[in-house]
Amino acid sequence: MSLDLETRPAVQLTQPIEGRDAEVLTPEALEFLAELHRRFNDRRLELLALREERQTRFDAGAKPDFLPETKAIREGDWKVAPIPADLLDRRVEITGPVDRKMIINALNSGARVFMADFEDASSPTWRNMIDGQINLKDRWANKIGFTDPATGKSYALKDKVATLIVRPRGWHLPEAHALVDGEEMSGGLFDFGLYFFHNAKTSLAAGSGPYFYLPKMESHLEARLWNEVFVFAQETLGIPNGTIKATVLIETLPAAFEMDEILYELRDHMAGLNCGRWDYIFSFIKRLKAQPDALTPDRAVMTMGQAFLQAYSFKLIQTCHRRGAFAMGGMAAQIPVKGDPAANEAAFAKVRADKEREATNGHDGTWVAHPDLVPVAMEVFDRLMPGPNQLDKLREDITVTREDMLAVHDGERTEAGLRENIRVGVQYIEAWLRGRGAVPLYNLMEDAATAEISRTQIWQWLYHQGTLSDGRTVTPELVRQLTDEEMAGLRQTLPPAAFEGGRFAEAQKIFLDMCLSDSLEEFLTLPAYRVLD
């Protein structure tokens, strides 16, 4: 690049460069980040504004639909570019945050792929984001050993490890600690840029490559922007176009109606699509928030085998396999239940049944959140998917209509469901404010998507004056009363130091403010980010 750093500064950091930070925050890397920002940030902001415009139409009663202007792409005969060897068998993928111990354990877990997550499983403190970049750089330099200071136990990579895929933050999230020309950088461009700059060539030299999971997209135009970023990044580093491979999470309702188009925009860089089920529920509620026929029942009854979730998973399989891309299944969030063998087996049985559904339907692999679930999911896919993938399973026997994609689950709204939303939402936000993005709650590994469902569902029930199974209407007074009761219960059950030393008062205020607001906030992580550090 020919940028003159003396006359046009690269990135202004609002945090000091400490310890090993200088290994990733090099002048050359910051110059690369500045170029990404200057070339692509204006378009990113335009696309976020288009989300708001479309939301206005949804609020006025419009329903999502397949785009008439891209009909030729949906009906065309085209396929994505060939997929690298180390991504051809993805039967079990494990996901988690980018702390050092987690990276080692996940790479060693026996899963075929590890998704290192700078997004929903990580709280985006500056320290978490930069340490994650250092850890991943160390992975490709083969020096990611770790000794736990508390136990003295040492961790090191095995000879055979999972293929690494990195998830940067979504288009909506900023990196407030990195400014270019006085503007906050995109968190996604920051995460992508640092990882790609330092690791693209070393990962290729190791027989793998720069692979990414792309979250939260809402349109093929947003996919087009990522493709333009990829083309520029590869050209800048002298890497052949198409070297980057991306898997796109279909976790928003609008994106589910543009899956063909998203594949098409990224066809030179495409590895597959993934059913991001929890965020998809959140998006379904958020995008159709003003429409009374989209009023949802308890989260617990919104399962993948029914209604809009089943329809979109089948649509994803059909779309991907027709184009030669992989169709990845969703997350099993269960974690082992220590000290209770019966409860543990019940949890594992739920995982088994979910993975059997996915493999039978035609998915090419699945996600788990805990290493102990890798063998459970692996057994199912080994049994039901003897080949490396199921690209030949086209599922042309199934027709998925627009109406199917918008069908709401049958079920009740209950006080127990309302209480669970409150309990999980507040506890997750409290942990997030303390820098933790993956939080074990009630035998599930929760990330930001769970808290998003919790607070948007309460908002939706309030907006539509939803009734509970006992006949009561959901009101602000009821939500406040149950929140006070749940917080009193937590005060009794948590260790005093954990409750008093935590950030529960802040978390409760953020949660209630968002649930009781006249308007529905797009993401809880946006206002919460401003009080994070």
VOGU-3710 file (C-alpha; in Angstrom, 3 decimals, decimal comma):
1> msldletrpa> 0,000/0,000/0,000  1,122/3,538/-0,670  -0,432/5,298/2,302  1,798/8,027/3,779  1,539/7,557/7,508  3,237/10,881/8,266  0,648/12,968/6,432  -2,407/10,786/6,937  -2,399/8,935/10,255  -3,746/5,409/10,339
11> vqltqpiegr> -5,761/4,375/13,380  -5,932/6,423/16,556  -6,220/4,106/19,540  -7,888/5,369/22,705  -6,290/2,589/24,770  -2,566/2,243/25,546  -0,554/-0,444/23,755  0,562/-2,713/26,581  2,514/-5,946/26,877  2,206/-8,005/23,711
21> daevltpeal> -0,361/-5,678/22,083  2,343/-4,263/19,821  2,686/-7,674/18,146  -0,745/-7,270/16,528  -1,199/-3,490/16,615  1,764/-2,897/14,301  1,994/0,252/12,142  1,451/-1,878/9,031  -1,630/-3,601/10,477  -3,103/-0,274/11,592
31> eflaelhrrf> -2,492/1,138/8,120  -4,403/-1,822/6,676  -7,273/-1,224/9,125  -7,412/2,439/8,173  -7,711/1,526/4,499  -10,543/-0,895/5,247  -12,377/1,840/7,126  -11,896/4,531/4,501  -12,945/2,277/1,651  -15,898/0,469/3,187
41> ndrrlellal> -17,319/2,214/6,267  -19,547/4,681/4,431  -21,245/1,830/2,596  -21,611/-0,085/5,865  -23,463/2,862/7,387  -25,682/3,156/4,302  -26,620/-0,505/4,617  -27,473/-0,102/8,308  -29,746/2,778/7,304  -31,442/0,484/4,773
51> reerqtrfda> -32,249/-1,881/7,655  -34,104/0,973/9,350  -36,023/1,767/6,164  -37,109/-1,831/5,776  -38,121/-1,966/9,440  -40,429/1,003/8,843  -42,210/-1,030/6,161  -42,489/-4,054/8,461  -43,899/-1,865/11,225  -46,524/-0,648/8,762
61> gakpdflpet> -47,640/-4,232/8,116  -45,420/-5,445/5,257  -44,222/-9,065/5,410  -40,801/-10,326/4,318  -40,803/-11,888/0,858  -38,479/-13,137/-1,855  -37,176/-10,231/-3,937  -38,708/-9,857/-7,416  -35,621/-8,055/-8,726  -33,351/-11,050/-7,993
71> kairegdwkv> -35,628/-13,769/-9,372  -33,113/-14,552/-12,137  -30,436/-15,364/-9,542  -32,777/-17,699/-7,656  -33,762/-19,474/-10,874  -30,277/-19,465/-12,449  -28,000/-22,489/-12,796  -24,809/-21,566/-10,946  -22,676/-22,942/-8,142  -20,190/-21,617/-5,633
81> apipadlldr> -16,429/-22,014/-6,177  -14,680/-25,219/-5,017  -14,273/-25,586/-1,250  -10,861/-26,368/0,348  -10,068/-29,874/1,575  -10,050/-28,993/5,279  -13,629/-27,670/5,034  -15,151/-30,634/3,174  -16,095/-32,517/6,360  -17,585/-30,276/9,022
91> rveitgpvdr> -19,801/-32,784/10,808  -19,233/-31,325/14,274  -18,139/-27,762/14,992  -17,472/-26,305/18,427  -17,796/-22,614/19,166  -16,562/-20,389/21,934  -14,796/-17,186/22,936  -11,217/-16,310/22,046  -9,558/-16,684/25,432  -6,377/-18,750/25,368
101> kmiinalnsg> -7,487/-21,815/27,335  -10,760/-22,049/25,378  -8,943/-21,911/22,048  -6,613/-24,757/23,025  -9,383/-26,936/24,445  -11,650/-26,333/21,452  -8,925/-27,070/18,899  -8,135/-30,270/20,828  -11,793/-31,263/21,352  -12,113/-33,752/18,486
111> arvfmadfed> -14,488/-31,455/16,600  -13,720/-30,986/12,907  -13,987/-27,184/13,162  -13,563/-24,593/15,914  -15,269/-21,237/15,454  -13,267/-18,680/17,439  -15,842/-16,050/18,294  -15,211/-12,323/18,573  -18,986/-11,819/18,425  -21,835/-13,167/20,573
121> assptwrnmi> -19,717/-15,496/22,740  -17,273/-12,718/23,650  -17,877/-9,553/25,616  -16,176/-6,924/23,417  -13,904/-5,339/25,988  -10,704/-3,989/24,459  -8,691/-6,515/26,449  -10,802/-9,475/25,232  -10,581/-8,389/21,587  -6,819/-7,750/21,523
131> dgqinlkdrw> -5,909/-10,801/23,609  -8,001/-12,868/21,206  -5,979/-11,584/18,257  -2,713/-12,366/20,066  -3,952/-15,869/20,891  -4,936/-16,638/17,296  -1,628/-15,277/15,987  0,103/-17,597/18,440  -1,978/-20,511/17,192  -0,556/-20,145/13,670
141> ankigftdpa> 2,935/-19,539/15,071  2,596/-22,830/17,009  3,219/-21,162/20,365  -0,179/-21,109/22,039  0,713/-23,026/25,189  -1,010/-22,043/28,433  -0,500/-22,758/32,122  -3,451/-22,122/34,405  -2,198/-19,881/37,243  -4,845/-21,243/39,611
151> tgksyalkdk> -4,190/-24,967/39,114  -0,738/-25,091/37,525  -2,146/-27,312/34,771  -0,523/-26,896/31,359  -2,342/-26,904/28,028  -0,834/-27,449/24,572  -2,114/-28,269/21,103  -2,310/-31,881/19,982  -0,857/-33,005/16,664  -4,311/-33,123/15,072
161> vatlivrprg> -6,559/-30,156/15,767  -9,800/-28,690/14,466  -9,882/-26,386/11,455  -10,052/-22,784/12,638  -12,781/-20,393/11,503  -13,001/-16,879/12,963  -16,225/-14,946/13,549  -15,761/-11,165/13,505  -18,382/-8,847/14,938  -21,471/-7,997/12,882
171> whlpeahalv> -21,869/-4,909/10,706  -23,794/-3,065/13,421  -21,146/-3,169/16,146  -18,477/-0,464/16,524  -14,946/-0,681/17,884  -15,008/2,462/19,977  -11,323/2,242/20,893  -10,104/2,513/17,275  -10,750/5,789/15,426  -10,013/6,617/11,795
181> dgeemsgglf> -10,331/10,277/10,823  -12,250/10,753/14,066  -14,798/7,991/13,307  -15,214/4,774/15,259  -14,192/1,744/13,268  -16,529/-1,100/12,456  -15,979/-3,923/14,935  -16,295/-6,397/12,075  -13,665/-4,698/9,906  -11,379/-4,369/12,934
191> dfglyffhna> -11,630/-8,071/13,837  -11,413/-9,289/10,254  -8,600/-6,926/9,334  -6,277/-7,757/12,213  -6,791/-11,505/11,899  -6,439/-11,559/8,112  -3,405/-9,268/8,054  -1,436/-11,359/10,525  -2,633/-14,882/9,740  -3,716/-15,241/6,111
201> ktslaagsgp> -0,304/-16,317/4,850  0,698/-18,355/7,908  -2,592/-20,284/7,868  -2,103/-21,020/4,158  1,464/-22,182/4,800  0,085/-24,576/7,426  -2,248/-26,158/4,859  -5,391/-24,303/5,885  -6,472/-20,756/5,091  -8,210/-17,559/6,218
211> yfylpkmesh> -11,716/-18,808/6,993  -14,530/-16,728/8,478  -18,060/-16,995/9,863  -20,085/-13,872/9,014  -22,881/-12,951/11,470  -26,066/-10,901/11,542  -26,351/-10,027/7,858  -29,790/-8,913/6,685  -29,420/-8,721/2,905  -27,416/-9,774/-0,128
221> learlwnevf> -26,187/-6,179/-0,354  -24,479/-6,673/3,000  -22,935/-9,880/1,629  -21,755/-7,922/-1,412  -19,939/-5,514/0,885  -18,136/-8,385/2,626  -17,174/-9,734/-0,793  -15,699/-6,361/-1,744  -13,750/-6,342/1,532  -12,404/-9,817/0,762
231> vfaqetlgip> -11,347/-8,903/-2,779  -9,496/-5,800/-1,553  -7,834/-7,621/1,354  -6,559/-10,465/-0,825  -5,278/-8,090/-3,496  -3,513/-5,950/-0,899  -1,655/-8,911/0,609  -0,958/-10,544/-2,757  -3,156/-13,573/-2,102  -5,213/-15,119/-4,950
241> ngtikatvli> -8,854/-14,044/-5,085  -11,115/-16,744/-3,639  -8,598/-17,832/-0,986  -10,823/-16,503/1,797  -13,718/-18,841/2,534  -16,776/-17,645/4,418  -19,728/-19,341/6,040  -22,679/-17,013/6,534  -24,951/-17,366/9,529  -28,577/-17,072/8,480
251> etlpaafemd> -29,786/-15,648/11,753  -32,029/-12,809/10,619  -35,489/-13,081/9,099  -34,774/-10,861/6,059  -31,636/-12,848/5,183  -33,627/-16,090/5,083  -35,508/-14,707/2,084  -32,217/-13,850/0,332  -30,160/-17,009/0,819  -29,615/-17,639/-2,897
261> eilyelrdhm> -28,569/-14,050/-3,389  -26,152/-14,135/-0,436  -24,532/-17,275/-1,815  -24,310/-15,622/-5,224  -22,665/-12,423/-3,974  -20,026/-14,433/-2,106  -19,805/-17,302/-4,603  -16,022/-17,021/-5,066  -15,534/-17,085/-1,286  -18,459/-19,205/-0,155
271> aglncgrwdy> -18,245/-22,301/2,036  -21,835/-22,530/3,288  -24,694/-21,189/5,377  -25,517/-21,950/8,998  -28,837/-22,017/10,878  -28,211/-19,501/13,675  -31,372/-20,524/15,469  -31,300/-18,372/18,611  -30,574/-15,135/16,806  -33,154/-16,121/14,206
281> ifsfikrlka> -35,864/-16,255/16,885  -34,666/-12,849/18,123  -34,803/-11,439/14,591  -38,259/-12,915/13,926  -39,625/-11,166/17,022  -37,775/-7,901/16,340  -38,603/-7,539/12,659  -42,300/-8,441/13,088  -42,631/-6,726/16,456  -45,601/-4,563/15,500
291> qpdaltpdra> -47,607/-7,338/13,857  -50,151/-9,041/16,144  -50,171/-12,304/14,184  -46,460/-12,734/14,973  -46,992/-12,814/18,760  -44,813/-15,639/20,087  -45,364/-18,235/22,834  -42,798/-19,209/25,477  -39,309/-19,551/24,067  -39,159/-23,161/25,305
301> vmtmgqaflq> -41,838/-24,293/22,829  -40,212/-22,638/19,799  -38,309/-25,703/18,611  -36,552/-26,421/15,327  -38,970/-29,160/14,317  -41,940/-26,841/13,850  -43,258/-23,630/12,299  -40,928/-20,934/10,950  -37,795/-22,585/12,364  -38,396/-25,877/10,586
311> aysfkliqtc> -39,277/-24,082/7,356  -36,128/-21,985/7,281  -33,861/-24,923/8,084  -35,303/-26,932/5,183  -35,032/-23,887/2,904  -31,401/-23,474/3,892  -30,573/-27,101/3,086  -32,297/-26,929/-0,304  -30,656/-23,634/-1,234  -27,127/-24,574/-0,184
321> hrrgafamgg> -27,052/-28,030/-1,743  -28,385/-26,789/-5,053  -25,400/-24,410/-5,179  -22,697/-26,775/-3,914  -22,415/-25,083/-0,507  -22,673/-26,659/2,919  -25,795/-26,400/5,065  -24,742/-26,289/8,707  -27,100/-27,061/11,557  -27,583/-25,064/14,723
331> maaqipvkgd> -26,240/-24,913/18,237  -26,697/-27,478/20,985  -26,303/-25,216/24,014  -26,522/-27,958/26,647  -23,573/-28,431/28,987  -22,815/-31,376/31,304  -24,825/-31,517/34,528  -22,260/-32,377/37,164  -23,320/-34,555/40,067  -26,670/-35,563/38,553
341> paaneaafak> -26,314/-38,486/36,116  -30,038/-38,608/35,305  -30,220/-34,899/34,445  -27,001/-35,193/32,473  -28,352/-38,075/30,391  -31,598/-36,175/29,797  -29,600/-33,211/28,489  -27,510/-35,439/26,237  -30,666/-37,167/24,962  -32,014/-33,773/23,857
351> vradkereat> -28,792/-33,126/21,973  -28,915/-36,555/20,355  -32,501/-36,067/19,155  -31,715/-32,583/17,797  -28,671/-33,826/15,892  -30,577/-36,824/14,520  -33,147/-34,409/13,136  -30,446/-32,297/11,526  -28,537/-35,203/9,989  -31,720/-36,874/8,731
361> nghdgtwvah> -33,004/-33,647/7,200  -29,778/-33,179/5,255  -27,507/-30,854/7,212  -23,774/-31,311/6,627  -22,777/-30,724/10,227  -23,768/-29,109/13,475  -22,648/-26,916/16,364  -21,972/-27,691/20,029  -20,925/-25,339/22,820  -19,064/-27,758/25,118
371> pdlvpvamev> -16,278/-30,291/24,428  -18,214/-33,071/26,200  -20,928/-32,789/23,532  -18,521/-33,350/20,641  -18,648/-37,183/20,894  -22,435/-37,111/21,327  -22,961/-35,129/18,126  -20,144/-36,982/16,325  -21,762/-40,364/16,962  -25,014/-39,172/15,400
381> fdrlmpgpnq> -23,414/-37,730/12,265  -21,044/-40,684/11,874  -24,059/-42,982/11,997  -26,391/-40,989/9,759  -23,885/-39,261/7,457  -21,266/-41,842/6,379  -19,787/-39,544/3,725  -17,975/-36,251/4,422  -21,120/-34,220/3,720  -24,614/-34,498/2,211
391> ldklreditv> -24,350/-32,199/-0,803  -26,174/-34,850/-2,848  -29,219/-34,568/-0,554  -31,135/-31,889/-2,468  -34,467/-32,251/-0,611  -36,448/-31,495/-3,752  -39,239/-33,532/-2,132  -40,072/-30,565/0,129  -41,732/-27,282/-0,793  -41,164/-24,322/1,535
401> tredmlavhd> -43,456/-21,345/0,992  -43,346/-17,783/2,219  -46,255/-18,631/4,522  -44,284/-21,550/5,995  -41,368/-19,184/6,706  -43,680/-16,887/8,701  -45,695/-19,516/10,614  -45,622/-18,937/14,381  -45,318/-21,824/16,839  -48,387/-22,943/18,753
411> gerteaglre> -48,113/-22,694/22,516  -48,876/-20,721/25,633  -47,298/-17,711/27,243  -46,715/-18,525/30,889  -45,529/-16,858/34,060  -42,704/-19,419/34,159  -41,633/-18,384/30,658  -41,744/-14,723/31,613  -39,712/-15,374/34,742  -37,142/-17,367/32,774
421> nirvgvqyie> -36,716/-14,491/30,325  -36,105/-12,096/33,211  -33,778/-14,405/35,118  -31,634/-15,350/32,124  -31,639/-11,891/30,557  -30,439/-10,040/33,636  -27,832/-12,638/34,589  -26,401/-12,726/31,082  -26,113/-8,929/30,868  -24,472/-8,850/34,304
431> awlrgrgavp> -21,822/-11,359/33,224  -21,348/-9,547/29,893  -20,706/-6,274/31,723  -17,960/-8,083/33,643  -16,332/-9,172/30,388  -17,808/-12,645/29,925  -19,678/-13,437/26,709  -20,307/-17,185/27,075  -22,169/-17,779/30,332  -23,361/-21,111/31,810
441> lynlmedaat> -26,922/-20,620/33,102  -29,275/-23,432/34,156  -27,272/-26,139/32,363  -27,092/-24,204/29,081  -24,203/-22,209/27,623  -25,816/-18,891/26,798  -24,521/-16,107/24,588  -25,887/-12,703/23,650  -28,647/-14,167/21,466  -30,424/-15,617/24,510
451> aeisrtqiwq> -30,591/-12,278/26,270  -31,798/-10,693/23,025  -34,689/-13,182/22,814  -35,515/-12,612/26,485  -35,843/-8,842/26,324  -37,479/-8,630/22,861  -40,066/-11,241/23,760  -41,041/-9,379/26,912  -41,262/-6,145/24,864  -43,457/-7,907/22,297
461> wlyhqgtlsd> -45,785/-9,333/24,949  -46,119/-5,889/26,508  -46,682/-4,127/23,177  -49,494/-6,488/22,185  -50,877/-6,816/25,725  -50,326/-10,557/25,515  -52,143/-12,779/27,956  -50,585/-15,512/30,041  -52,045/-18,993/30,363  -53,680/-17,968/33,671
471> grtvtpelvr> -55,545/-15,106/31,976  -53,411/-12,214/33,241  -52,278/-9,537/30,821  -48,548/-8,846/30,642  -48,134/-5,296/31,970  -45,148/-3,138/32,980  -46,228/-3,534/36,614  -46,172/-7,330/36,342  -42,743/-7,305/34,666  -41,336/-5,041/37,388
481> qltdeemagl> -42,865/-7,178/40,145  -41,494/-10,435/38,738  -38,096/-8,842/38,141  -37,899/-7,737/41,780  -38,876/-11,249/42,890  -36,334/-12,911/40,608  -33,556/-10,581/41,777  -34,465/-11,312/45,398  -34,251/-15,011/44,584  -30,816/-14,591/43,010
491> rqtlppaafe> -29,637/-12,652/46,042  -30,613/-15,667/48,162  -29,122/-18,358/45,913  -25,879/-16,736/44,748  -22,890/-16,378/47,078  -23,035/-12,955/48,769  -19,717/-11,893/47,248  -20,912/-12,805/43,757  -24,117/-10,814/44,085  -22,813/-7,786/45,971
501> ggrfaeaqki> -19,592/-7,661/43,983  -21,319/-8,051/40,629  -23,061/-5,569/38,342  -26,624/-6,729/38,925  -28,098/-3,280/39,561  -26,737/-2,026/36,228  -27,823/-5,175/34,428  -31,338/-5,009/35,863  -31,687/-1,361/34,831  -30,463/-2,017/31,282
511> fldmclsdsl> -32,765/-5,019/30,938  -35,879/-3,300/32,304  -35,249/-0,076/30,394  -35,108/-2,061/27,152  -38,156/-4,205/27,941  -40,288/-1,222/28,999  -39,164/1,262/26,350  -41,715/2,701/23,915  -39,480/1,606/21,030  -37,589/-1,667/20,628
521> eefltlpayr> -33,820/-1,225/20,629  -32,075/-2,960/17,711  -29,417/-4,695/19,846  -28,889/-4,714/23,595  -25,133/-4,881/22,969  -25,125/-1,350/21,510  -26,200/0,638/24,595  -24,544/-1,869/26,920  -21,241/-1,465/25,045  -21,086/2,166/26,150
531> vld> -20,901/1,160/29,824  -18,771/-1,946/29,321  -15,248/-0,881/30,277
//
